[in-house]
Amino acid sequence: MMKSKLKIIVDGILIPFIIYFFVTLIVSFIYTLISGSEKPNAVLVQGISDVFVFAALYPLYIVFKKRYDIVHKKFDVKTCLYMIPMALSICVIGNILVDYIPREVENVVTTEVYNLAKEYNIYLSLFIVSVLIPIIEELLFRGFFYDTAKMLANDVVAIIFTSLTFAIAHFELRQSLYAFFAGLFLGYIKYKYKNLIYPIITHLLMNFFTLVIVPSILLTKDIKTRAYALLICAAMLIFTMYRINMKKKMS
């Protein structure tokens, strides 16, 4: 029994993490050599790395699911409509709340995103941050890590475990707190719908809204404006969660 649990941990956590780490490291090293830049744009390098990481991890995840009989339910396009208000609410609430925490250092990711947009174009920045990075993070955390924790314990443990590891992976305090908050909902979506596509879509939308909508909200320091935004998004989030639960009960 202990041996089988160890094998699940190796297959579902250690191997995917090692592949992610070393592929990212190797691509970063090769890009630095080719470009000749001592300090290349971190977001651009991460985007390039994620293409190779996806090519390595996605087939492995298919094998992992088959090996451990992990069943994903059928994808429903209409359900994605719930992900829009949920993603907007999560990113607005999370970003406003963590904005009141003193910043330890300047957010390197944000700086690199804007530098990338200036050096190349905004669409490349949006594609990397709002598409590539969320897909890889969800494949790793709500894919491998969640399914592994669920097999070893249950869905509650899986949600908490993936939220914690997701937070730790973001290093900086404010980003980590936001990641943990968002991770709880992303894990809940995986639990409710038993399909990785839904948390991926939610994560894509969250990152997109964080880049496009949230900055204008954070620019205002007016407490009333922020309070209204929090109340509206909280109400929207509660209503969306209610509808999701009602829909699941009726289906």
BELRAFEN-V491557 format. One record per residue. N is the residue number from 0. BURIAL is 1 if it has 24 or more other C-alpha atoms within 12 Angstrom, else 0. Layout:
n & burial
N & BURIAL
N & BURIAL
This chain:
n & burial
0 & 0
1 & 0
2 & 0
3 & 0
4 & 0
5 & 0
6 & 0
7 & 1
8 & 1
9 & 0
10 & 1
11 & 1
12 & 1
13 & 0
14 & 1
15 & 1
16 & 1
17 & 0
18 & 1
19 & 1
20 & 0
21 & 0
22 & 1
23 & 1
24 & 0
25 & 0
26 & 1
27 & 1
28 & 0
29 & 0
30 & 1
31 & 0
32 & 0
33 & 0
34 & 0
35 & 0
36 & 0
37 & 0
38 & 0
39 & 1
40 & 1
41 & 1
42 & 1
43 & 1
44 & 1
45 & 1
46 & 1
47 & 1
48 & 1
49 & 1
50 & 1
51 & 1
52 & 1
53 & 1
54 & 0
55 & 1
56 & 1
57 & 1
58 & 0
59 & 1
60 & 1
61 & 0
62 & 0
63 & 1
64 & 1
65 & 0
66 & 0
67 & 0
68 & 0
69 & 0
70 & 0
71 & 0
72 & 0
73 & 0
74 & 0
75 & 0
76 & 0
77 & 0
78 & 1
79 & 1
80 & 0
81 & 1
82 & 1
83 & 1
84 & 1
85 & 1
86 & 1
87 & 1
88 & 1
89 & 1
90 & 1
91 & 1
92 & 1
93 & 1
94 & 1
95 & 1
96 & 1
97 & 1
98 & 1
99 & 0
100 & 0
101 & 0
102 & 0
103 & 0
104 & 0
105 & 0
106 & 0
107 & 0
108 & 1
109 & 0
110 & 0
111 & 1
112 & 1
113 & 1
114 & 0
115 & 1
116 & 0
117 & 0
118 & 0
119 & 0
120 & 0
121 & 0
122 & 0
123 & 0
124 & 1
125 & 1
126 & 1
127 & 1
128 & 1
129 & 1
130 & 1
131 & 1
132 & 1
133 & 1
134 & 1
135 & 1
136 & 1
137 & 1
138 & 1
139 & 1
140 & 1
141 & 1
142 & 1
143 & 1
144 & 1
145 & 1
146 & 1
147 & 1
148 & 1
149 & 1
150 & 1
151 & 1
152 & 0
153 & 0
154 & 1
155 & 0
156 & 1
157 & 1
158 & 1
159 & 1
160 & 1
161 & 1
162 & 1
163 & 1
164 & 1
165 & 1
166 & 1
167 & 0
168 & 0
169 & 0
170 & 0
171 & 1
172 & 0
173 & 1
174 & 1
175 & 1
176 & 1
177 & 1
178 & 1
179 & 1
180 & 1
181 & 1
182 & 1
183 & 1
184 & 1
185 & 1
186 & 1
187 & 1
188 & 1
189 & 1
190 & 1
191 & 1
192 & 1
193 & 1
194 & 1
195 & 1
196 & 1
197 & 1
198 & 1
199 & 1
200 & 1
201 & 1
202 & 1
203 & 1
204 & 1
205 & 1
206 & 1
207 & 1
208 & 1
209 & 1
210 & 1
211 & 0
212 & 0
213 & 1
214 & 0
215 & 0
216 & 1
217 & 1
218 & 0
219 & 0
220 & 0
221 & 0
222 & 0
223 & 0
224 & 0
225 & 1
226 & 0
227 & 0
228 & 1
229 & 1
230 & 0
231 & 0
232 & 1
233 & 1
234 & 0
235 & 1
236 & 1
237 & 0
238 & 0
239 & 1
240 & 1
241 & 0
242 & 0
243 & 1
244 & 0
245 & 0
246 & 0
247 & 0
248 & 0
249 & 0
250 & 0
